């Protein structure tokens, strides 16, 4: 069984999966370097289409950069690499649009937590008859992801549930306990919660409907991830096309298709 086959099995069962050793240690070190340098170009006022629009934590630490690949040639080369493209093709095929490009910094002492939520709450420019299975979120693990540094907790199997509307965007950065969720079967046992631990170079994928959240990073280690989200074209309207006619990821996305000014 190859790594993708196992990832598909885990994804179908749990709504989340980890594909091991997709990027080298040298590559993730370079991602960390260029993501840090990207802070030079960041601003809370920048349009998404110009790259590196920034969100900060309550204490002023960098939290989240939107579309940093538009300001960094290296981050862009990882965004459109054949290895990430192979993950996308394996799950979604080749008629795909890219929904997001983000760096989560999660530096030591980061006191932001993320309430349990489903990523469907963020999706914009969806087709009227969109299918949840047409979405795929990916995260390249840059630093070790552990229970101690605010690793992401998933409610396994929750991707089979409907939109649960667990929280509002305004209350996302709060620490909450895991919700008690039952799937759509007759099971009387609540779905289990698991902290997804991963190593640098792994790629984690999850469903737009998977319930997840994370705690504060109270460790002495950062937990950076480089995230790219995708959708089959039939389920979304705007957003840049990811593959060209030859099945290669497009190096220069059409930023006018990003539906955020």
N, C-alpha and C positions, 0 to 999 in steps of 0.2 A: 504494500500500500504506500503510494507516494504522499508527500506532505500535503499537497492540495486535496487529495482524496480524503485524508483524515480530517483536514480543516472543514471540508464540506459536511462530513458526518457530524462533527462537533457543532458546526453552525446550525445545521438543521435541527439538532437536538436541543441546543442551549441558547441559540441566538447570538453566540459569540465564539470566536475561535482564535487560536494563535498559530501562526506559521513560523517555524523556527528558522533562524539563521538566514534571513533573506538579504541582509546587508552586512558588510564587514565592519569590524570594530573601527578601522580607519575611516570608513564612510560615516559612521555615526558620530565620530569625533569631529569630522568636518561639518556635519549638520549642526552640531552644537556650536562650533566656532562661528559659522555663518549666520546662524539664528541669533547669536549674541551680537554680532556686528550689525545685524539688521535693525537693532534697536536704535542705531544712529539715525535711521531714516524714518523712525516710527513717530506717530502722533495720534492723539485721540480725535483730531479734526480731519485727518486725511480721508479722502474718499476710498472706499474699498477698491475701486478700479485702479488706483495709483499704487496700491500695495502698502503693507505695514500699517494699516489702521490698528491702533493699540487699545487694549483694555488693561487696566491696572487693578491690583488688589486694594482692599480697604486701607492697607498700610503703605501703598505707593509702589509696590514691587510689580514688575511686568508680569502680566497674567496670560494674555492671549494676543497674538498678532494675526491679522487677517490678510491673506494673500501675500505673504512675505516672498514668495517665489517671483513676484513681479519686480522685486528690487535686488534679488540675489541670483546670479547665474548658476551658482552651485545648487541652491535649494530648488531652482527650476529644473536642473538636470536630474535630480532625484525624483521630482514630481512626475517627470515624463520618462523615467527610466524603463527599460524593458522588463525589469523584475517587478516593479509596481504594476506596469501594464499587464503582465502575465497574471497577476492576482485579479485585476479587474476583469480581464477577459474570462478567466476561469469561473467567476461568479455571475457576470452580467453580459458577456458577449462583447461585440465590438461597436455597437451603435449606442454610445455612452456619452453623457455630458458630465462635466466636473462641477460639483456643487460647492465645495469648499477647499481651501488651502490654508492651513493654520499651524502655528506653533504654540503649544502650551508650555509655558516656562516652568511653573511649579518649583520655584527655587527654595532652598532650605529656609525653614521658618515661615513659609507661605501659610497664612492663616485663613485663606479662603477654602471653604468646603463647597461641594456641589451637591445640592439636594437630589434625591432620586427623581429621575425624569426619563422621558423617551425623546429621542432626537427629532421625532416627527414634529415637535413643538416649534422647531426652528425652520422647517422646510418652507421655502418660498418659491413661487412660480411653478407650482405643481399642476399637472394636467387634472382636469375635472375627475377623470376616471382612473387616477393613479393607483398603482398596485404597490403595497408596502414592500413586497419582495423584490421590487425593481431598484431598491436603494441599497447601497453598501458604504459603510464608513470604514476607513482604514486608518491605522496609526502605526507609524514606524517608531519603535521603542528606542529612545536615545540613551536614557539612563535606566539602570535596573528599576523595575516596578515591583514594589513590595508592599506588604501590609503596613510597614513602619513609615513609609514616605508618602502616604496618601494614595495608594494604589486604587484602581477603579474596581468597585464592587458591582457585580451583575446579579440580577435576579434571573437565575437560569430557567429558560423556557418561557419567559415573559413575552418573547416576540410573538407568541401565538395568541396573545391577548389583544384586545382592541386598544384604541387610544384612551388611556386611563386618565389623562389630564391631571397628573399628580401635583404639579406646581405651576405657578406663573413665572414668567421670565424675571420679573422684579424680585422674586424670592428665591431664585436659583442658587445664589451664593450664600446658602445657609446650611448648617449642619443638621441633618435629620436622620432619624433611624430608618432602617430598611422597612418598606411597606410590606404588609402581609398580603400576598397575592396568590390566588388560586387560578389554575389554568382553566381552559374551557371543557375539560373532561369532568368526570364524576369523582375525581380524586378528592379526598377530604384533607390531604396534607398540603400545606402551603408550599409554594415553590422555594427551593433553596437559594441562599445567597452565597456567592463565592467571590473572594478577592482574586482577580486575575493577575498572577505574578508572571513577569516576563523579563527577558534579558535584552541588552542592547543588540540591535540588528534584527530582532523578531518583528513580525508584522501582526498586529491584532486587527481583526475584522469583526464588525457586529452589525446587527439589524437596526433599522431606524425605529423599530418598535421595542427593542430590548430595554428593559428598565435598568438603569445604572446610576451610580453616584460615587462620590469620593470624599474622603475626609481631609483634614488639614495635613499639610506636610510639616510635621514637627520634628523631622529628622535633621541630620547634618548633611544630607545628600539631596541633590536636585532630582526631579523626576520629569525631565523634558520629553515630550512626544511631538512628532511631526505628523500632522493629520491631513488626509486628503479624502474627500467624500465624493461619491459618484452615483449616477442614476441612469437607467436605460432612458433613451431619448423619448420614448413613447409616454413616459410618465412625468415629464417635466417640459416646460415651455422655454423660458430663457435658460441661461448658463452656457458657458463655452463648450464646444464639442471637444471631446478628449482624444479620439482616434481620427486619423486621416483615412483616405480611401485605401491605403496600403496596410492598415491595421497598426500603424505606429502612432504613439502619442504625439500630439501636436506640440511643438516646442514653444511656439508663441501663441497663447490663447487669445481669442478676440475678447478683450476686456469689456467691450461695449455690451456683451451678452451677460455680464454679471449684473443681476437685477437689484443691486444696491448702489446708489450713487456715491 
